[in-house]
């Protein structure tokens, strides 16, 4: 395994870093305007094929983009649009016009697979059509999305996937207020009638497609968490070197120095396990165990890093004029999305015991 980034991946990281840098201290962002700017910079198509306007730079490059988004605690719905929705649509060859609009920044997508992949939505077949009902909460990107990729449990048992326009009759989207500032919403479907054309992939293969997508989403979450942790650590190390107590920097006190050192080890552990998992995914090999390791570590190490950052900063960590609090809140939200530490630790144990 080569840990060095190639020319394309390096270009994505540098371009994303430049565009995201102005978001670091920004508040009240015009998210649609920033989204269009990312489209003009060809960053929204990093993980998508050339045929739909993407750059086909690969999964590692997509993780590079998400890592840089984490560096600024970006509230943009990159994970739901590019990973949860974009990757499965591209994998199945579905909705090429929608993906082309996504790449250009003209459309925002989101997706809901339910709690840890178990959807609350229910679908029944009526001839060539489907009727979908139910609700999902805390769907990231829903208030901004033009189209939603929704998983539902069919009457026959398997899951099915639908691509639904937000203007569809019977679909309502209610914005939800969360501390992290991310755009989340509650979606409600009341006997929504969908034609067979709304299906993504064959109904008999949707279970495999959802699992395929979730594995990649787990890695993408680790990339975002790495960015959050790395920037929170850098801010904390700088603060510990500048903050004076008893006539010297607090970073010279043993307890503070050890806490920062532990946080550094946690960030480097996240970095190692993330890029190993991302590289294996890009190679097309079975990386479920490595993904479970990376996600287990990210949920625990990410928590440890942002907590250490808050503790060392003291009251400064809660000052809304100082950006650290956004990293803590974004990290906690990312930690619990699609399962926390115990869920992934149990999943890893199951994978090991089945070998």
Secondary structure in CASP SS format (residue, H / E / C, confidence):
PFRMAT SS
TARGET T0000
AUTHOR 0000-0000-0000
METHOD secondary structure of the structure
MODEL  1
X C 1.00
X C 1.00
X C 1.00
X C 1.00
X C 1.00
X C 1.00
X H 1.00
X H 1.00
X H 1.00
X H 1.00
X H 1.00
X H 1.00
X H 1.00
X H 1.00
X H 1.00
X H 1.00
X H 1.00
X H 1.00
X H 1.00
X H 1.00
X H 1.00
X H 1.00
X H 1.00
X C 1.00
X C 1.00
X C 1.00
X C 1.00
X C 1.00
X C 1.00
X C 1.00
X H 1.00
X H 1.00
X H 1.00
X H 1.00
X H 1.00
X H 1.00
X H 1.00
X H 1.00
X H 1.00
X H 1.00
X C 1.00
X C 1.00
X C 1.00
X C 1.00
X C 1.00
X C 1.00
X C 1.00
X C 1.00
X C 1.00
X H 1.00
X H 1.00
X H 1.00
X C 1.00
X C 1.00
X C 1.00
X C 1.00
X C 1.00
X C 1.00
X H 1.00
X H 1.00
X H 1.00
X H 1.00
X H 1.00
X H 1.00
X H 1.00
X H 1.00
X H 1.00
X H 1.00
X H 1.00
X H 1.00
X H 1.00
X C 1.00
X C 1.00
X C 1.00
X C 1.00
X C 1.00
X C 1.00
X H 1.00
X H 1.00
X H 1.00
X H 1.00
X H 1.00
X H 1.00
X H 1.00
X H 1.00
X H 1.00
X H 1.00
X H 1.00
X H 1.00
X H 1.00
X H 1.00
X H 1.00
X C 1.00
X C 1.00
X C 1.00
X H 1.00
X H 1.00
X H 1.00
X H 1.00
X H 1.00
X H 1.00
X H 1.00
X H 1.00
X C 1.00
X C 1.00
X C 1.00
X C 1.00
X C 1.00
X E 1.00
X E 1.00
X E 1.00
X E 1.00
X C 1.00
X C 1.00
X E 1.00
X C 1.00
X C 1.00
X E 1.00
X C 1.00
X C 1.00
X C 1.00
X E 1.00
X E 1.00
X E 1.00
X E 1.00
X E 1.00
X C 1.00
X C 1.00
X E 1.00
X E 1.00
X E 1.00
X E 1.00
X E 1.00
X E 1.00
X E 1.00
X E 1.00
X E 1.00
X E 1.00
X E 1.00
X E 1.00
X C 1.00
X H 1.00
X H 1.00
X H 1.00
X C 1.00
X C 1.00
X E 1.00
X E 1.00
X E 1.00
X E 1.00
X E 1.00
X E 1.00
X E 1.00
X E 1.00
X C 1.00
X C 1.00
X C 1.00
X C 1.00
X E 1.00
X E 1.00
X E 1.00
X E 1.00
X E 1.00
X E 1.00
X E 1.00
X C 1.00
X C 1.00
X C 1.00
X C 1.00
X C 1.00
X E 1.00
X E 1.00
X E 1.00
X E 1.00
X E 1.00
X E 1.00
X C 1.00
X C 1.00
X C 1.00
X C 1.00
X C 1.00
X C 1.00
X C 1.00
X E 1.00
X E 1.00
X E 1.00
X E 1.00
X E 1.00
X E 1.00
X E 1.00
X E 1.00
X E 1.00
X E 1.00
X E 1.00
X E 1.00
X H 1.00
X H 1.00
X H 1.00
X E 1.00
X C 1.00
X C 1.00
X C 1.00
X H 1.00
X H 1.00
X H 1.00
X H 1.00
X H 1.00
X H 1.00
X H 1.00
X H 1.00
X H 1.00
X H 1.00
X H 1.00
X H 1.00
X H 1.00
X H 1.00
X H 1.00
X H 1.00
X H 1.00
X H 1.00
X H 1.00
X H 1.00
X H 1.00
X H 1.00
X H 1.00
X H 1.00
X H 1.00
X H 1.00
X H 1.00
X H 1.00
X H 1.00
X H 1.00
X H 1.00
X H 1.00
X H 1.00
X H 1.00
X H 1.00
X H 1.00
X H 1.00
X H 1.00
X H 1.00
X H 1.00
X C 1.00
X E 1.00
X E 1.00
X C 1.00
X C 1.00
X E 1.00
X E 1.00
X H 1.00
X H 1.00
X H 1.00
X C 1.00
X H 1.00
X H 1.00
X H 1.00
X H 1.00
X H 1.00
X H 1.00
X H 1.00
X H 1.00
X H 1.00
X H 1.00
X H 1.00
X H 1.00
X H 1.00
X H 1.00
X H 1.00
X H 1.00
X H 1.00
X H 1.00
X H 1.00
X H 1.00
X H 1.00
X H 1.00
X H 1.00
X H 1.00
X H 1.00
X H 1.00
X H 1.00
X H 1.00
X H 1.00
X H 1.00
X C 1.00
X C 1.00
X C 1.00
X C 1.00
X H 1.00
X H 1.00
X H 1.00
X H 1.00
X H 1.00
X H 1.00
X H 1.00
X H 1.00
X H 1.00
X H 1.00
X H 1.00
X H 1.00
X H 1.00
X H 1.00
X H 1.00
X H 1.00
X H 1.00
X H 1.00
X H 1.00
X H 1.00
X H 1.00
X H 1.00
X H 1.00
X H 1.00
X H 1.00
X H 1.00
X H 1.00
X H 1.00
X H 1.00
X H 1.00
X H 1.00
X C 1.00
X C 1.00
X C 1.00
X C 1.00
X C 1.00
X H 1.00
X H 1.00
X H 1.00
X H 1.00
X H 1.00
X H 1.00
X H 1.00
X H 1.00
X H 1.00
X H 1.00
X H 1.00
X H 1.00
X H 1.00
X C 1.00
X C 1.00
X C 1.00
X C 1.00
X H 1.00
X H 1.00
X H 1.00
X H 1.00
X H 1.00
X H 1.00
X H 1.00
X H 1.00
X H 1.00
X H 1.00
X H 1.00
X H 1.00
X H 1.00
X C 1.00
X C 1.00
END
